[in-house]
Amino acid sequence: MECVRRTSIAGLLAAAALAAASCGGGDATPAVPGSPSAIAPNPAPTPAREGEGASANSCPIGKGDVDAECSRSSPQLLAAVEGAIDRLVRDWPELFNLQEESVTGTGQYRVLDKEAYIDGVIADLRAAGLCAGRSLDLERIQVKSTNAFSEDFDIWSSSRFIRRGGGAYRQTCTPSAFPVAAADLVAYVRVSFFSFECNPGVVVPLPPEGKLPLGCDGFVTATPKQKDGTDVPSWVHGAAIEWELRDGQDVVRVDPDSYFSNPFNRILRTSGRVDGFVLCATVLGKQGCLNGRTIP
């Protein structure tokens, strides 16, 4: 369409940047959850590579269950986690300020390197024969000694101190909730508009309506979702995606994301015809479609 355009939604670039941050990147088929990198206490176990989760190599106990139910109970692996923290403080004191504690005499020292601290605890737990990795938000650790259950711990406080004891325990999942293959974690893919760029005077529809005015370009994103509707993190689902304009080849043209080069975004440009179209995206075997329509 040869015409002068203006951005009709002020948050276009911010929304596109958010979509880029939440949808792309990583390896195509990682196992999750786990540690993206590890600095190990002595003796040094094999660290996880960036983007790698608690896989069969790092978790010989076996896979977790994506349908595990989680709630607070009495932690059974707290002593193992405490021991891993103690060994890390002993073997890697440079990760902490040992002269500063959140509460005097508790061993809850100030953490100078959060990532190395969390990854070091995970590496120590793995060296001890347990299965350990990071939660999907990368903020907590998950630990198990059997597939019957797993436990989550938050071992770092927002004030940058070690968190210990019952305050570090978060929940117990039955059966074990990790590691889970990325393909199993992706329940469905949502494909939808997130913004538009329109000619002056065009009334912009709400993105969920799936309507694209002839005087607009539509910005579409594909978002892998968990069964509870939350986003699957980009480091989990990876960068591989397949787009298909299943119907409406004479209604819209599908172009790559020219703003951020994000493979999970597409730009739809109208041909001038009012009709329906179907744009689908497939991620790790799960497909979602936008059943849209152009409007005058």
VOLODREN-723597 format. One line per 10 residues: number of its first residue (from 1); for each residue z, y, x of N, C-alpha, C. Coordinates in Angstrom, 2 decimals. Atoms other than C-alpha are relative to their C-alpha. Layout:
<pts>
NUM	Z Y X Z Y X Z Y X | ...
</pts>
This chain:
<pts>
1	0.00 -1.17 0.86 0.00 0.00 0.00 0.00 1.22 0.90 | 0.14 -1.16 -0.85 -1.19 3.23 1.65 0.64 1.20 -0.68 | -0.68 -1.13 0.61 1.35 5.88 0.69 1.22 0.34 0.84 | -1.21 -0.42 -0.70 4.31 7.84 2.00 1.20 -0.59 -0.71 | -1.16 0.65 0.59 7.59 6.04 1.46 1.27 0.71 0.44 | -1.32 -0.45 -0.42 11.23 6.96 1.56 0.97 -1.14 -0.28 | -1.00 1.02 0.25 14.30 4.76 1.74 0.77 0.37 -1.25 | -0.60 -0.32 1.29 15.62 4.57 -1.80 1.44 -0.44 -0.11 | -1.40 0.39 -0.04 18.89 2.87 -0.97 0.56 0.42 1.34 | -0.49 -0.60 -1.24 20.94 4.74 1.60 0.50 -1.03 0.97
11	-0.58 1.01 -0.89 22.50 1.57 2.96 -0.98 -1.00 0.53 | 0.99 0.98 -0.42 19.23 -0.12 3.86 0.24 -0.54 1.39 | -0.16 0.46 -1.38 19.70 -0.20 7.61 1.33 -0.68 0.21 | -1.31 0.63 -0.15 23.40 -0.98 7.34 0.00 -1.38 -0.61 | 0.05 1.32 0.65 22.71 -3.81 4.90 -0.82 -0.97 0.81 | 0.83 0.88 -0.81 19.95 -5.18 7.07 0.72 -0.42 1.26 | -0.77 0.34 -1.19 22.19 -5.02 10.11 1.06 -1.04 -0.33 | -1.01 0.98 0.41 24.89 -6.89 8.20 -0.63 -1.35 -0.21 | 0.68 1.27 0.22 22.40 -9.51 7.14 -0.39 -0.64 1.32 | 0.37 0.54 -1.31 21.23 -9.87 10.72 1.19 -0.62 0.68
21	-1.20 0.51 -0.65 24.77 -10.36 11.90 0.50 -1.27 -0.66 | -0.60 1.11 0.72 25.64 -12.89 9.20 -0.91 -1.20 -0.14 | 0.92 1.07 0.33 22.52 -15.01 9.05 -0.69 -0.65 1.18 | 0.80 0.57 -1.06 20.83 -15.54 12.38 0.80 -0.36 1.22 | -0.60 0.26 -1.31 21.56 -16.84 15.87 0.58 -1.38 0.13 | -0.63 1.29 -0.24 22.95 -19.95 17.51 -1.03 -1.10 0.17 | 0.86 1.15 -0.12 21.53 -23.42 18.10 -0.37 -0.49 -1.38 | 0.52 0.41 1.30 19.58 -25.12 15.34 0.90 -1.00 -0.70 | -0.78 1.04 0.65 21.88 -28.08 14.72 1.33 -0.25 0.69 | -1.30 0.23 -0.62 25.38 -27.54 16.12 0.92 -0.78 -0.91
31	-1.06 0.61 0.79 28.38 -29.58 15.00 1.14 0.99 -0.07 | -1.02 -1.02 0.19 31.30 -27.57 13.67 1.23 -0.62 -0.64 | -0.25 -1.17 -0.81 33.92 -26.33 13.92 0.44 -0.38 1.39 | -0.42 0.30 -1.36 34.78 -26.07 17.61 0.04 1.23 0.86 | -0.18 -1.10 -0.92 35.19 -23.93 20.66 -1.32 0.40 0.63 | 1.26 -0.41 -0.60 32.23 -21.81 21.84 0.02 0.01 1.51 | -0.11 0.09 -1.46 33.51 -21.81 25.42 1.44 -0.37 0.31 | -1.37 0.41 -0.29 36.56 -23.13 27.17 0.35 0.27 1.45 | -0.55 -0.09 -1.34 38.63 -22.22 30.19 1.18 -0.95 0.02 | -0.89 1.14 0.11 40.68 -25.29 30.97 1.18 0.09 0.96
41	-1.13 0.08 -0.90 44.17 -25.72 32.39 -0.17 -1.16 0.97 | 0.06 1.11 -0.95 44.71 -28.00 35.38 0.75 -1.21 -0.53 | 1.33 0.28 -0.52 43.58 -30.74 35.48 -1.06 0.40 -1.01 | 1.00 -0.61 0.87 40.36 -29.27 34.08 -0.80 -1.04 -0.77 | 0.87 0.85 0.80 38.81 -31.16 31.17 -1.38 0.64 -0.12 | 1.34 -0.55 0.18 35.11 -30.71 30.35 0.03 1.03 -1.12 | -0.04 -1.03 1.04 34.77 -27.39 28.46 -1.15 -0.16 -0.98 | 1.08 -0.03 0.97 32.71 -26.92 25.33 -0.99 1.08 0.39 | 0.99 -1.02 -0.26 29.44 -25.04 25.67 -0.01 1.02 -1.13 | 0.03 -1.04 1.03 28.84 -21.82 23.79 -0.80 -0.48 -1.20
51	0.66 0.42 1.24 27.97 -22.58 20.17 0.27 -1.44 -0.35 | -0.25 1.41 0.25 29.09 -26.19 20.47 1.31 -0.17 -0.74 | -1.22 0.24 0.75 31.65 -27.50 18.04 0.72 -1.23 0.49 | -0.70 1.24 -0.30 34.06 -30.40 18.07 -0.91 -1.14 -0.41 | 1.02 1.00 0.28 31.35 -33.03 18.30 0.52 -1.40 0.32 | -0.40 1.38 -0.30 31.37 -36.79 18.83 0.51 -0.13 1.42 | -0.43 0.06 -1.40 31.75 -36.17 22.57 1.41 0.54 0.17 | -1.31 -0.62 -0.16 34.78 -33.91 22.22 1.00 -0.53 -1.01 | -0.88 0.54 1.03 36.20 -35.73 19.17 -0.34 -1.46 -0.26 | 0.30 1.43 0.19 36.00 -39.51 19.59 0.69 -0.59 -1.22
61	-0.69 0.50 1.19 38.31 -39.87 16.58 -0.97 -0.12 -1.18 | 0.99 0.10 1.06 35.33 -39.24 14.30 -0.16 1.28 -0.79 | 0.34 -1.17 0.80 33.92 -36.85 11.73 1.07 0.33 -1.03 | -0.85 -0.43 1.08 35.81 -34.84 9.17 -0.73 -0.07 -1.33 | 0.54 0.07 1.36 35.21 -34.55 5.43 -0.13 1.42 -0.54 | 0.22 -1.34 0.51 33.64 -31.41 3.98 0.73 0.23 -1.31 | -0.72 -0.10 1.28 35.49 -32.16 0.71 1.51 -0.15 0.16 | -1.44 0.13 -0.21 38.95 -32.36 2.31 0.76 1.08 -0.76 | -0.85 -0.95 0.70 41.73 -30.67 0.36 1.11 0.47 0.93 | -0.93 -0.59 -0.96 44.01 -28.30 2.25 1.13 0.74 -0.70
71	-1.17 -0.71 0.51 47.52 -26.99 1.57 1.08 -0.02 1.07 | -1.11 -0.02 -0.96 50.75 -26.17 3.41 0.91 -1.20 -0.23 | -0.89 1.15 0.04 53.02 -29.08 4.25 0.92 0.09 1.21 | -0.81 0.04 -1.22 55.22 -30.15 7.16 -0.91 -0.39 1.17 | 0.92 0.30 -1.09 53.20 -29.96 10.40 0.48 -1.17 0.85 | -0.32 1.15 -0.84 53.06 -33.14 12.46 -0.46 0.20 1.45 | 0.57 -0.18 -1.34 51.14 -31.79 15.47 0.45 1.29 0.66 | -0.48 -1.25 -0.56 53.12 -28.62 16.14 0.49 -0.18 1.43 | -0.53 0.23 -1.35 54.84 -30.12 19.20 -1.14 -0.12 1.01 | 1.15 0.14 -0.90 51.45 -31.02 20.69 -0.61 1.36 0.30
81	0.55 -1.34 -0.20 50.20 -27.47 20.18 0.92 0.83 0.89 | -0.96 -0.72 -0.83 53.39 -26.01 21.65 -0.10 -0.44 1.46 | 0.12 0.52 -1.36 53.02 -28.27 24.68 -1.24 0.51 0.69 | 1.24 -0.52 -0.58 49.43 -27.15 25.21 0.16 1.46 0.40 | -0.24 -1.41 -0.34 50.53 -23.50 25.11 0.86 0.10 1.25 | -0.89 -0.02 -1.17 53.34 -24.19 27.60 -0.76 -0.31 1.28 | 0.76 0.38 -1.20 50.96 -25.88 30.04 -0.99 1.10 0.39 | 0.93 -1.08 -0.31 48.46 -23.04 29.75 0.73 1.16 0.66 | -0.80 -1.06 -0.61 51.17 -20.48 30.52 0.36 -0.36 1.43 | -0.37 0.46 -1.34 52.23 -22.56 33.52 -1.19 0.01 0.95
91	1.14 0.19 -0.89 48.73 -23.24 34.90 -0.92 1.21 0.09 | 0.86 -1.17 0.02 46.98 -20.00 33.95 0.82 1.24 -0.35 | -0.87 -1.15 0.32 49.66 -17.26 34.09 -0.77 1.32 -0.03 | 0.77 -1.24 -0.02 46.95 -14.65 34.73 -0.57 0.37 -1.38 | 0.47 -0.28 1.36 45.96 -14.93 31.05 1.04 0.76 -0.82 | -1.10 -0.58 0.75 49.31 -13.42 30.03 0.73 1.07 0.82 | -0.97 -0.88 -0.62 51.75 -10.63 30.76 1.37 -0.66 -0.21 | -1.23 0.76 0.13 54.84 -12.74 31.44 1.24 0.89 0.00 | -1.13 -0.93 0.05 57.01 -9.62 31.57 0.17 0.62 -1.38 | -0.05 -0.60 1.34 56.35 -8.79 27.91 -0.08 -1.09 -1.06
101	-0.04 0.97 1.09 57.32 -10.91 24.89 0.14 0.74 -1.33 | -0.16 -0.62 1.32 57.07 -10.15 21.19 1.45 -0.03 -0.43 | -1.44 0.13 0.21 60.66 -11.41 20.87 0.57 -0.59 1.27 | -0.55 0.43 -1.29 62.75 -11.76 24.03 0.50 -1.44 -0.06 | -0.48 1.36 -0.14 63.33 -15.35 25.11 -0.75 -1.04 -0.81 | 0.73 0.96 0.84 60.75 -16.96 22.76 -1.23 -0.58 0.68 | 1.21 0.48 -0.65 57.91 -17.46 25.23 -1.27 0.44 -0.70 | 1.16 -0.54 0.70 55.60 -15.47 22.97 -0.51 1.21 0.78 | 0.42 -1.03 -0.94 54.00 -13.54 25.81 -1.24 0.75 -0.51 | 1.20 -0.75 0.33 51.38 -10.84 25.54 -1.22 -0.72 0.57
111	1.23 0.67 -0.41 47.88 -12.35 25.72 -0.97 1.04 0.54 | 0.91 -0.94 -0.63 45.53 -10.58 28.11 -1.47 -0.38 -0.23 | 1.37 0.47 0.25 42.44 -12.68 27.35 0.04 -0.97 -1.17 | -0.12 0.81 1.21 42.35 -13.95 23.77 -0.90 -1.22 0.01 | 0.94 1.11 0.06 39.21 -16.09 24.05 0.37 -1.10 0.99 | -0.38 0.99 -1.00 40.30 -17.79 27.25 1.28 -0.72 -0.40 | -1.25 0.60 0.46 43.75 -18.39 25.76 -0.25 -1.06 -1.07 | 0.27 0.96 1.08 42.50 -20.05 22.57 -0.80 -1.18 0.51 | 0.82 1.09 -0.52 39.84 -22.04 24.40 0.78 -0.88 0.96 | -0.82 0.80 -0.90 42.36 -23.12 27.02 0.92 -0.95 -0.72
121	-0.86 0.88 0.81 44.74 -24.49 24.39 -0.83 -1.15 -0.57 | 0.88 1.04 0.54 41.84 -26.37 22.78 -0.35 -1.02 1.08 | 0.37 0.90 -1.09 40.76 -27.80 26.14 1.17 -0.91 0.39 | -1.17 0.80 -0.34 44.32 -28.98 26.88 0.25 -1.06 -1.05 | -0.20 0.98 1.07 44.65 -30.67 23.49 -1.03 -1.12 0.08 | 1.03 1.03 -0.15 41.35 -32.46 24.04 0.31 -0.90 1.19 | -0.34 0.80 -1.17 42.48 -33.56 27.50 1.14 -0.96 -0.29 | -1.12 0.86 0.39 45.58 -35.01 25.85 -0.42 -1.10 -0.98 | 0.50 1.05 0.87 43.38 -37.21 23.65 -0.09 0.36 -1.47 | 0.11 -0.45 1.38 43.53 -35.16 20.47 -1.38 0.58 -0.24
131	1.22 -0.70 0.36 40.56 -33.76 18.61 0.40 1.43 -0.35 | -0.36 -1.40 0.24 40.67 -29.96 18.64 -1.25 0.86 0.05 | 1.12 -0.93 0.03 38.30 -27.11 17.88 0.40 1.26 -0.74 | -0.27 -1.24 0.71 38.03 -23.70 16.30 -0.38 -0.12 -1.46 | 0.37 -0.11 1.40 37.97 -22.91 12.61 -1.31 0.78 -0.11 | 1.28 -0.66 0.17 34.80 -21.44 11.14 0.05 1.48 0.33 | -0.11 -1.43 -0.33 36.10 -17.89 11.58 0.34 0.21 1.47 | -0.27 -0.03 -1.45 36.85 -18.74 15.24 1.36 0.57 0.36 | -1.29 -0.61 -0.24 40.35 -17.30 14.84 1.13 -1.02 0.11 | -1.04 1.01 -0.01 42.39 -20.47 14.30 -0.49 -1.25 0.75
141	0.38 1.28 -0.59 42.47 -23.88 15.96 0.29 -1.10 -1.01 | -0.18 1.18 0.84 42.15 -27.22 14.17 0.28 -1.19 0.91 | -0.46 1.11 -0.84 43.84 -30.33 15.52 0.17 -1.25 -0.86 | -0.29 1.26 0.70 43.96 -34.00 14.54 0.19 -1.12 1.01 | -0.22 1.20 -0.80 45.16 -37.29 15.94 -0.53 -1.23 -0.71 | 0.54 1.05 0.84 43.65 -39.39 13.16 -0.91 0.63 -1.03 | 0.86 -0.53 1.05 41.03 -39.00 10.46 0.71 0.13 -1.33 | -0.74 -0.09 1.26 43.74 -39.22 7.80 0.35 1.43 -0.36 | -0.33 -1.40 0.25 44.58 -35.52 8.20 -0.34 0.85 1.22 | 0.13 -0.96 -1.09 44.04 -32.41 10.30 0.86 1.21 -0.33
151	-0.86 -1.17 0.20 46.11 -29.26 10.79 -0.61 1.23 0.64 | 0.48 -1.28 -0.51 45.24 -25.61 11.31 1.18 0.82 0.53 | -1.03 -0.85 -0.60 47.23 -23.28 13.58 -0.62 1.33 0.40 | 0.39 -1.35 -0.44 46.97 -19.53 14.20 0.93 0.37 1.15 | -0.88 -0.09 -1.17 48.31 -19.23 17.74 -0.06 1.36 0.69 | 0.16 -1.33 -0.58 47.46 -15.57 18.38 0.26 1.04 -1.07 | -0.31 -1.03 0.99 48.88 -12.53 16.60 -0.90 1.21 0.20 | 0.85 -1.19 -0.08 46.96 -9.34 15.82 0.56 1.04 0.97 | -0.61 -0.90 -0.99 49.42 -7.51 18.09 -0.16 -0.55 1.42 | 0.41 0.56 -1.29 48.07 -9.71 20.93 1.13 -0.72 0.73
161	-1.02 0.86 -0.59 51.01 -12.02 21.52 -0.25 -1.45 -0.41 | -0.01 1.41 0.40 51.28 -15.81 21.51 0.79 -0.12 -1.29 | -0.76 0.32 1.21 52.30 -17.04 18.08 0.41 -1.47 0.09 | -0.54 1.35 -0.15 54.53 -20.13 18.11 0.72 -0.46 -1.27 | -0.87 0.56 1.03 56.55 -22.43 15.87 -0.63 -0.06 -1.37 | 0.48 0.10 1.37 56.32 -22.55 12.11 -0.89 1.15 -0.40 | 0.85 -1.14 0.30 54.70 -19.12 12.07 -1.45 -0.23 0.39 | 1.37 0.28 -0.42 51.64 -20.56 13.80 -0.69 -1.00 -0.93 | 0.57 1.01 0.89 51.15 -23.40 11.30 -0.59 0.65 -1.24 | 0.66 -0.58 1.18 48.71 -22.62 8.49 -0.19 -1.00 -1.13
171	0.25 0.95 1.08 47.72 -25.75 6.57 -0.29 -1.39 0.54 | 0.37 1.39 -0.29 47.20 -29.50 6.50 -1.11 -0.40 -0.95 | 1.13 0.43 0.81 43.92 -30.96 5.26 -0.06 -1.52 -0.05 | 0.05 1.44 0.21 43.60 -34.46 3.81 -1.26 -0.38 -0.77 | -0.05 0.52 -1.37 41.55 -36.25 4.97 -0.34 1.10 1.01 | 0.35 -0.97 -1.04 40.59 -34.57 8.23 -1.17 0.88 -0.44 | 1.04 -0.95 0.43 38.50 -31.44 7.62 -1.04 0.30 1.08 | 0.94 -0.31 -1.08 36.66 -31.40 10.96 -0.09 -1.18 0.95 | 1.19 -0.85 -0.01 34.34 -31.79 12.77 -0.97 -0.41 -1.10 | 0.96 0.23 1.06 31.64 -31.46 10.12 -1.37 0.43 0.49
181	1.35 -0.37 -0.40 27.89 -31.47 10.80 -0.44 1.24 -0.78 | 0.44 -1.24 0.64 26.29 -28.12 10.05 -0.80 -0.27 -1.26 | 0.82 0.33 1.17 23.83 -29.76 7.66 0.85 -0.39 -1.19 | -0.89 0.37 1.10 26.74 -31.10 5.62 0.76 1.22 -0.52 | -0.77 -1.18 0.39 28.50 -27.74 5.58 -0.83 0.95 -0.87 | 0.87 -0.86 0.81 25.48 -25.91 4.11 -0.23 -0.69 -1.34 | 0.13 0.59 1.33 25.70 -26.61 0.37 -1.28 0.47 -0.69 | 1.21 -0.55 0.59 22.84 -24.33 -0.69 -0.38 1.26 0.74 | 0.50 -1.23 -0.63 20.78 -21.34 0.39 -0.31 1.01 -1.10 | 0.28 -1.07 0.96 20.81 -18.10 -1.58 -1.08 0.90 0.56
191	1.10 -0.89 -0.40 17.57 -16.11 -1.39 -0.03 1.15 -1.01 | -0.09 -1.14 0.91 17.76 -12.60 -2.83 -0.42 1.29 0.69 | 0.21 -1.34 -0.53 16.74 -8.98 -2.43 1.34 0.58 0.45 | -1.21 -0.75 -0.34 19.24 -6.83 -0.60 -0.25 1.50 0.07 | 0.31 -1.42 0.03 17.39 -3.49 -0.58 -1.48 0.19 -0.27 | 1.38 -0.35 0.27 14.15 -1.67 -1.33 -0.36 1.29 0.73 | 0.54 -1.25 -0.52 11.98 1.02 0.20 -1.13 0.41 -0.95 | 0.88 -0.35 1.12 10.12 2.94 -2.53 -0.65 1.35 0.15 | 0.62 -1.31 0.11 7.76 5.79 -3.24 0.93 0.94 -0.76 | -0.81 -0.97 0.75 9.37 8.99 -4.52 -0.19 -0.16 -1.50
201	0.04 0.06 1.46 10.25 8.82 -8.20 0.09 -1.38 -0.59 | -0.09 1.37 0.52 10.32 5.03 -8.49 1.45 -0.34 -0.30 | -1.34 0.44 0.38 13.35 3.69 -10.36 0.28 -1.34 0.70 | -0.30 1.18 -0.80 14.97 1.14 -8.05 0.84 -0.99 -0.82 | -0.79 0.99 0.75 16.16 -2.10 -9.75 1.20 -0.48 0.81 | -1.10 0.63 -0.71 19.39 -3.86 -8.88 -0.52 -1.24 0.71 | 0.52 1.15 -0.75 18.76 -6.48 -6.17 0.15 -1.35 -0.72 | -0.12 1.32 0.64 20.15 -9.43 -8.22 -1.01 -0.26 -1.11 | 0.95 0.19 1.10 17.54 -8.83 -10.94 -1.27 -0.71 0.45 | 1.19 0.69 -0.49 14.79 -10.22 -8.71 -1.30 0.71 -0.33
211	1.20 -0.75 0.38 12.37 -7.46 -9.72 -0.44 0.90 1.16 | 0.57 -0.82 -1.07 10.04 -5.65 -7.33 -1.01 0.97 -0.60 | 0.95 -0.98 0.51 8.39 -2.41 -8.54 -1.25 0.07 0.89 | 1.25 -0.09 -0.76 4.75 -1.95 -7.50 0.05 1.09 1.05 | -0.11 -1.10 -0.95 5.76 1.24 -5.72 1.04 -0.22 1.08 | -1.08 0.28 -0.96 8.29 -0.50 -3.47 -0.36 -1.17 0.91 | -0.11 1.21 -0.82 8.65 -2.90 -0.58 1.39 -0.57 -0.23 | -1.29 0.63 0.23 11.43 -5.42 -1.13 0.49 -0.74 1.24 | -0.60 0.65 -1.16 13.79 -6.64 1.59 0.83 -1.18 -0.48 | -0.59 1.25 0.45 14.84 -10.26 1.12 0.77 -0.66 1.14
221	-0.74 0.76 -1.01 17.48 -12.30 2.94 0.36 -1.38 -0.54 | -0.43 1.35 0.33 18.32 -16.00 2.95 1.36 -0.23 0.63 | -1.37 0.17 -0.48 22.02 -16.85 3.26 0.48 -1.42 -0.26 | -0.59 1.33 0.20 23.30 -20.41 3.83 1.43 0.13 -0.50 | -1.29 -0.11 0.65 26.36 -20.95 1.66 0.76 -1.33 0.03 | -0.85 1.17 0.20 29.30 -23.35 1.56 0.15 -0.25 -1.50 | -0.11 0.36 1.43 30.13 -25.08 -1.71 0.88 0.97 -0.77 | -0.86 -0.97 0.68 32.78 -22.44 -2.48 -0.63 1.38 -0.08 | 0.70 -1.26 0.09 30.20 -19.68 -2.18 0.14 0.90 1.20 | -0.14 -0.81 -1.20 31.32 -18.32 1.18 -1.15 -0.27 0.96
231	1.10 0.13 -0.94 28.76 -17.72 3.90 0.32 -1.03 1.09 | -0.11 0.84 -1.18 28.18 -20.34 6.57 -0.26 0.89 1.21 | 0.20 -0.90 -1.15 28.64 -18.48 9.89 -1.30 -0.29 0.75 | 1.29 0.16 -0.68 25.47 -17.89 11.88 0.09 -0.94 1.19 | -0.12 0.88 -1.16 26.85 -19.74 14.91 0.02 -1.47 -0.42 | 0.00 1.37 0.52 27.09 -22.81 12.68 -1.41 -0.43 -0.39 | 1.28 0.47 0.54 23.73 -22.91 10.90 -1.17 0.22 0.93 | 1.08 -0.18 -0.96 21.64 -21.67 13.82 -1.07 0.94 -0.49 | 1.07 -0.96 0.28 18.40 -19.68 13.80 -1.21 -0.61 -0.66 | 1.18 0.66 0.56 16.00 -22.26 12.38 -0.06 0.17 -1.52
241	0.20 -0.19 1.42 14.61 -21.41 8.94 -1.50 -0.13 -0.30 | 1.39 0.12 0.43 11.39 -22.22 7.05 -0.18 0.79 -1.29 | 0.34 -0.80 1.18 9.90 -19.72 4.57 -1.27 -0.53 -0.64 | 1.19 0.45 0.72 7.40 -20.66 1.88 -0.18 0.86 -1.26 | 0.35 -0.69 1.24 5.72 -18.47 -0.73 -0.64 -1.05 -0.91 | 0.42 1.15 0.79 5.47 -21.24 -3.27 -0.96 0.40 -1.12 | 0.86 -0.47 1.09 3.84 -19.17 -6.01 -0.12 1.51 0.10 | 0.20 -1.44 0.01 2.36 -15.69 -6.27 -0.66 0.54 1.24 | 0.68 -0.46 -1.22 0.14 -15.50 -3.21 -0.86 1.23 -0.25 | 0.81 -1.17 0.33 -1.99 -12.92 -5.04 0.84 1.12 -0.62
251	-0.92 -0.98 0.58 1.11 -11.00 -6.21 0.74 0.77 1.09 | -0.74 -0.63 -1.09 3.05 -10.31 -3.00 -0.47 -0.56 1.33 | 0.21 0.45 -1.37 2.59 -10.54 0.74 1.36 -0.06 0.68 | -1.28 0.21 -0.67 5.45 -11.86 2.86 -0.16 0.30 1.48 | 0.08 -0.39 -1.41 5.96 -10.17 6.24 1.34 -0.24 0.70 | -1.25 0.14 -0.77 8.53 -10.74 9.02 0.82 1.29 -0.05 | -0.91 -1.14 -0.06 11.52 -8.43 9.38 -0.37 0.87 1.20 | 0.44 -0.88 -1.08 10.10 -5.54 11.39 1.09 0.94 0.48 | -1.09 -0.88 -0.38 13.43 -3.70 11.56 0.90 -0.65 1.06 | -0.95 0.65 -0.90 15.66 -6.24 13.27 -0.49 -1.34 0.54
261	0.56 1.28 -0.46 13.37 -9.25 13.91 0.93 -1.16 -0.33 | -0.91 1.04 0.44 15.83 -11.38 11.97 -0.78 -1.07 -0.77 | 0.78 1.04 0.70 14.24 -14.73 10.98 0.50 -0.30 -1.41 | -0.55 0.25 1.33 16.52 -14.86 7.92 -0.33 1.12 -0.99 | 0.45 -1.09 0.88 14.99 -11.65 6.50 -1.51 -0.03 -0.12 | 1.42 -0.18 0.22 11.55 -11.07 5.00 -0.22 1.28 -0.80 | 0.39 -1.18 0.76 9.76 -8.02 3.60 -1.13 -0.39 -0.94 | 1.01 0.28 1.00 7.79 -8.40 0.37 -0.75 1.28 -0.34 | 0.84 -1.13 0.34 4.87 -6.05 -0.24 -0.94 -0.41 -1.13 | 0.76 0.35 1.20 3.09 -5.97 -3.58 -1.50 0.18 0.23
271	1.46 -0.11 -0.04 -0.65 -6.42 -4.10 -0.52 0.96 -1.06 | 0.41 -0.85 1.10 -0.69 -4.16 -7.16 -0.09 -0.73 -1.32 | 0.07 0.81 1.22 -0.56 -7.00 -9.67 1.40 -0.25 -0.53 | -1.26 0.30 0.65 2.26 -7.47 -12.17 0.02 -1.47 -0.40 | -0.09 1.44 0.29 3.26 -11.13 -12.24 1.21 -0.56 0.72 | -1.12 0.65 -0.64 5.80 -13.65 -11.04 -0.35 -0.57 1.37 | 0.18 0.63 -1.31 6.31 -15.12 -7.58 1.25 -0.82 0.31 | -1.12 0.85 -0.42 8.54 -17.76 -5.96 0.00 -0.07 1.51 | -0.15 0.03 -1.46 9.75 -17.32 -2.38 1.19 -0.90 0.33 | -1.04 0.98 -0.33 11.75 -20.21 -0.89 0.31 0.01 1.49
281	-0.43 0.12 -1.39 13.74 -20.69 2.32 0.79 -1.30 0.15 | -0.68 1.26 -0.28 14.96 -23.96 3.84 0.76 0.09 1.31 | -0.86 -0.01 -1.18 17.87 -24.21 6.28 0.72 -1.34 0.06 | -0.67 1.28 -0.22 19.06 -27.57 7.65 -0.15 -0.92 -1.21 | 0.30 0.91 1.10 17.41 -29.44 4.77 0.38 0.50 -1.37 | -0.38 -0.57 1.30 18.84 -27.23 2.01 -0.94 1.16 -0.32 | 0.98 -1.02 0.37 16.42 -25.02 0.08 0.51 0.87 -1.15 | -0.29 -0.93 1.08 16.91 -21.95 -2.07 -1.23 0.85 -0.26 | 1.19 -0.75 0.35 14.33 -19.85 -3.91 0.35 1.27 -0.76 | -0.04 -1.21 0.78 13.91 -16.34 -5.26 -1.11 -0.06 -1.02
291	0.98 -0.02 1.08 12.17 -16.46 -8.63 -0.12 1.46 -0.46 | 0.12 -1.42 0.22 10.99 -12.87 -8.70 -1.20 0.38 -0.84 | 1.11 -0.52 0.78 8.58 -10.67 -10.56 -0.26 1.45 0.39 | 0.35 -1.38 -0.21 6.70 -7.50 -9.81 -0.05 0.72 -1.35 | -0.03 -0.78 1.22 7.03 -4.70 -12.37 -0.71 1.32 0.24 | 0.71 -1.28 -0.18 5.11 -1.45 -13.01 0.90 1.06 0.63
</pts>
